[in-house]
Amino acid sequence: MPGDNIKKIFENTIVKVIVALAIVGAVSGATLVFVYNYAMPKILVNIARETEKGIKNIFPEAAEINDSEIKGLYDIADDTGKIVGYAFLAEGNGYQGTIKLISGIDANATQLKGMEVLESQETPGLGAEITTKKFKSQFINLSITHPIEYLKNRKPEKDYQIEAITGATISSRAVVNILNKRVEEIRKELKK
Amino acid sequence: MIKDFVKGLWRENPVFVQVLGMCPTLAVTTKCVFGLSMGLATTFVIVSSVVVISTIRKLVPEQVRIPMFTVIIATFVTAADYFLKANFFEISKALGPYIPLIVVNCVILGRAEAFASKHGVARSFLDAFGMGIGFTCALVVLGAVREVLGAGTVFGYPVMWEGFTNWIVMVMPAGAFITLGLLVGVFNIVDKRVKSK
């Protein structure tokens, strides 16, 4: 009888195992497609909103933000349509985990316009001070014709220097290194 | 049946008695709101997975039950992760990798294996819900102690007097161990008092 054969196949453990796993996998995959379709547009909006907020902090005069011709750069224009600078994302290793920054430079690529921390897992009370206004404001109008330098427990003397956070030199250095690396890349791109 | 629910809150509390799921317990309780979010996300995952698992428990071949449970749990974890990213972006960013890591929270697989694979849907649901709420309460209490001493706030509202110096150690990993140890101790003292009465 052919029916017996089919019955036998389904009594076979290996087949049972494969069928069970395949069904669970397929149902789970299908469920996640729905979840993804629901959540992804919202997530993209959240990320875009966060980037825009960061840019507005760095360029208060920004009226228009467009993707630049150079990959990874945003053209910032004021309300007359004149390009006032470029914003960019940068990331690198901090003391703990990745630090993600958004920063901007003026149209001539000679000055940093500011810096905002989007993501970091630095030590609370020490490294996390990189997100405070006191630290961030040092990056406003910082010269970038020379690589940025950090000083320990000393006030900056040159226009490309900042003062590191006491007790969090590694986090301060991480921010400086992330910016230096990215700024150099961008200056090269802009010169072309 | 009500016992199935209540035991997760106190007598078999996943954090203070079973001492399970220590990774999120220690890592995310720097603030009340993080503990609450992690607890609720875990409760959602444990309740949904356990309901599915107890429903299909008779169809699951014994040899592959753990992989099947893991896939089911992982599906709900991914759903929770996307939901938080879409609707509570700031919290999701702060919790970072710890939401996806709910997959490996042993409280969940533990309930699936020890309870849901042997009991009906209703009892499994109550058991999982009790465990989830017990876990959430433990995380909120832990978060409250650490946030008050480490940042002087509860749910972001300042509660300490002016000039209070934050105990930075409380928001660092060491503070998590110190607080958990003390809370487990307090829990045991209270538990003994209650029992001896």
Chai-1 contact restraints between the chains, C-beta under 6 A:
chainA,res_idxA,chainB,res_idxB,connection_type,confidence,min_distance_angstrom,max_distance_angstrom,comment,restraint_id
A,K16,B,P61,contact,1.0,0.0,6.0,A-B,restraint_1
A,V17,B,P61,contact,1.0,0.0,6.0,A-B,restraint_2
A,V17,B,Q63,contact,1.0,0.0,6.0,A-B,restraint_3
A,V17,B,V64,contact,1.0,0.0,6.0,A-B,restraint_4
A,A20,B,P61,contact,1.0,0.0,6.0,A-B,restraint_5
A,L21,B,V64,contact,1.0,0.0,6.0,A-B,restraint_6
A,V24,B,M68,contact,1.0,0.0,6.0,A-B,restraint_7
A,V24,B,V71,contact,1.0,0.0,6.0,A-B,restraint_8
A,S28,B,V71,contact,1.0,0.0,6.0,A-B,restraint_9
A,S28,B,T75,contact,1.0,0.0,6.0,A-B,restraint_10
A,T31,B,T75,contact,1.0,0.0,6.0,A-B,restraint_11
A,L32,B,T78,contact,1.0,0.0,6.0,A-B,restraint_12
A,V35,B,A79,contact,1.0,0.0,6.0,A-B,restraint_13
A,V35,B,Y82,contact,1.0,0.0,6.0,A-B,restraint_14
A,A39,B,Y82,contact,1.0,0.0,6.0,A-B,restraint_15
A,A39,B,A86,contact,1.0,0.0,6.0,A-B,restraint_16
A,K42,B,A86,contact,1.0,0.0,6.0,A-B,restraint_17
A,I43,B,K85,contact,1.0,0.0,6.0,A-B,restraint_18
A,I43,B,A86,contact,1.0,0.0,6.0,A-B,restraint_19
A,N46,B,F89,contact,1.0,0.0,6.0,A-B,restraint_20
A,P124,B,V171,contact,1.0,0.0,6.0,A-B,restraint_21
A,G125,B,I168,contact,1.0,0.0,6.0,A-B,restraint_22
